[in-house]
Amino acid sequence: MKVVMVEPNQPAYITEIGDDYQSLHNAVGGLIEPIYYLDDPNAVMVGNEEAKLIGLEGNRRFGDRIVAGTFFICGNGGEDFCSLSDEQCEKYVREFAQPHEITQDEVEQDMGMTFITF
């Protein structure tokens, strides 16, 4: 599957990964988690679910949130992940070309859960 890979302190790049669980797991270095920070309903970010807990480096900021560790962007096929189109690849390579400088303190401050009770 054709994806845009985004690693900490690196510009994004286009690559191919398998669409099986082990390939997805290997791409992010652990348990996979879909992250819905993109405005495109046809694309989804996939990162390491435990990235902040295990101390991975901060990667990119999304508003006041930080994504840590490597993530990739793939197509959102509803039930399954799928390849990005060439146009989507170009868009996300441009969007994530510039790495963000994020301290480990910032990553740790972004950890937490919000509980809402009624």
Order of alpha helices (4+ residues) and beta strands (2+ residues): beta-beta-alpha-beta-beta-beta-beta-beta-beta-alpha-alpha
